Amino acid sequence: MDIKTASALHRLRLISVPEALSFPALLIFGSVLSRISDIDYLMMPLGVLHGILFVLYGVFLLDVWFKAKWPLKKVVLFFLLALVPFGGLYGDRLLGRDETAGVLAARAREAARA
C-alpha cells in the first residue's frame, strides 16, 4: 500500500466515527426532542453538521475507491453502513483491519528490499 492509499483510508476512518454518531444524535436530540418538548433549536445545527459529515464521508469513500482500487461491492457496503445509525462504527472497525494489513504489507516489502 502506498502513502496516498494509506492516507485516503485514514481520512475515511477519521470521518466514519463522527458521521456514525451524528445521525443518531440528529434523530434523538433533533427529531425526538423537538416533538416531545419545545426544544427545537437543535434540529438545524445537528442537521447541518450531519449533512457536512455525510458529504465528506462520501467524498472520502470515492477517494478510497479510486486509490485503493476497491471492488464496487465493498464501496456499496461502506455506503450502506453510512445510512444505518451506528453503521460507521462497524465500518471503522473494518477500515482498521485494512489499514493494519496495509501497514504490515508495506513493512514486509521494505524488509524484503533491505
VMD Tcl script that draws the C-alpha trace (Angstrom):
set ca {
  {0.00 0.00 0.00}
  {1.44 3.37 -0.94}
  {1.25 6.50 1.18}
  {-1.61 8.05 -0.83}
  {-3.79 4.99 -0.37}
  {-2.93 4.76 3.32}
  {-3.77 8.43 3.88}
  {-7.06 8.06 1.99}
  {-8.01 5.09 4.19}
  {-7.01 7.03 7.28}
  {-9.15 10.04 6.28}
  {-12.16 7.79 5.69}
  {-11.57 6.14 9.05}
  {-11.32 9.52 10.80}
  {-14.65 10.73 9.38}
  {-16.56 7.45 9.80}
  {-16.97 7.66 13.60}
  {-18.23 11.27 13.79}
  {-20.56 10.59 10.85}
  {-21.84 7.44 12.55}
  {-22.58 9.32 15.76}
  {-24.07 12.44 14.15}
  {-27.02 10.59 12.63}
  {-28.34 9.10 15.90}
  {-27.69 12.46 17.58}
  {-29.83 14.11 14.92}
  {-32.57 11.51 15.36}
  {-32.58 11.60 19.15}
  {-31.79 15.19 20.05}
  {-33.16 16.84 16.94}
  {-36.28 14.94 15.98}
  {-37.44 13.37 19.22}
  {-36.81 16.37 21.47}
  {-38.49 18.74 19.03}
  {-41.59 16.55 19.05}
  {-41.92 15.91 22.79}
  {-40.83 19.32 24.04}
  {-40.29 22.90 22.96}
  {-36.60 22.28 22.29}
  {-36.42 22.72 18.54}
  {-33.27 24.80 18.23}
  {-31.06 21.68 17.99}
  {-32.54 20.40 14.72}
  {-30.89 22.93 12.39}
  {-27.29 22.77 13.68}
  {-27.36 18.98 14.04}
  {-28.81 18.62 10.56}
  {-26.14 20.83 9.04}
  {-23.38 19.03 10.95}
  {-24.64 15.62 9.88}
  {-25.02 16.78 6.28}
  {-21.45 18.06 6.12}
  {-20.08 14.89 7.70}
  {-22.11 12.69 5.34}
  {-20.89 14.55 2.25}
  {-17.29 14.36 3.49}
  {-17.73 10.64 4.11}
  {-18.98 10.20 0.53}
  {-16.08 12.19 -0.92}
  {-13.52 10.27 1.14}
  {-15.18 6.97 0.20}
  {-14.85 7.84 -3.50}
  {-11.21 8.79 -2.91}
  {-10.51 5.41 -1.29}
  {-12.37 3.63 -4.08}
  {-10.12 5.14 -6.74}
  {-6.84 4.98 -4.82}
  {-7.22 1.57 -3.17}
  {-8.98 0.01 -6.19}
  {-11.75 -1.40 -4.04}
  {-14.40 -3.54 -5.74}
  {-17.80 -1.91 -6.17}
  {-19.32 -4.38 -3.70}
  {-17.09 -3.10 -0.90}
  {-17.81 0.54 -1.72}
  {-21.57 -0.13 -1.67}
  {-21.21 -1.89 1.70}
  {-19.44 1.13 3.22}
  {-22.02 3.50 1.72}
  {-24.86 1.43 3.19}
  {-23.10 1.44 6.56}
  {-23.22 5.24 6.45}
  {-27.01 5.10 6.07}
  {-27.54 2.91 9.14}
  {-27.35 4.52 12.59}
  {-24.04 3.50 14.19}
  {-23.11 1.63 10.99}
  {-19.99 3.73 10.58}
  {-18.64 2.29 13.82}
  {-18.58 -1.15 12.21}
  {-17.10 0.43 9.08}
  {-14.35 1.97 11.21}
  {-13.55 -1.46 12.60}
  {-13.28 -2.90 9.08}
  {-11.14 0.03 7.97}
  {-8.85 -0.51 10.93}
  {-8.23 -4.06 9.76}
  {-7.49 -2.89 6.20}
  {-5.21 -0.15 7.47}
  {-3.29 -2.56 9.69}
  {-2.96 -5.12 6.92}
  {-1.69 -2.43 4.54}
  {0.92 -1.21 7.00}
  {2.13 -4.75 7.66}
  {2.37 -5.45 3.93}
  {4.33 -2.22 3.36}
  {6.75 -3.09 6.16}
  {7.24 -6.58 4.73}
  {8.05 -5.11 1.30}
  {10.55 -2.70 2.86}
  {12.18 -5.51 4.84}
  {12.46 -7.62 1.68}
  {14.21 -4.76 -0.15}
  {16.78 -4.30 2.63}
}
mol new
graphics top color blue
foreach p $ca { graphics top sphere $p radius 0.5 }
foreach p [lrange $ca 0 end-1] q [lrange $ca 1 end] { graphics top cylinder $p $q radius 0.2 }
display resetview
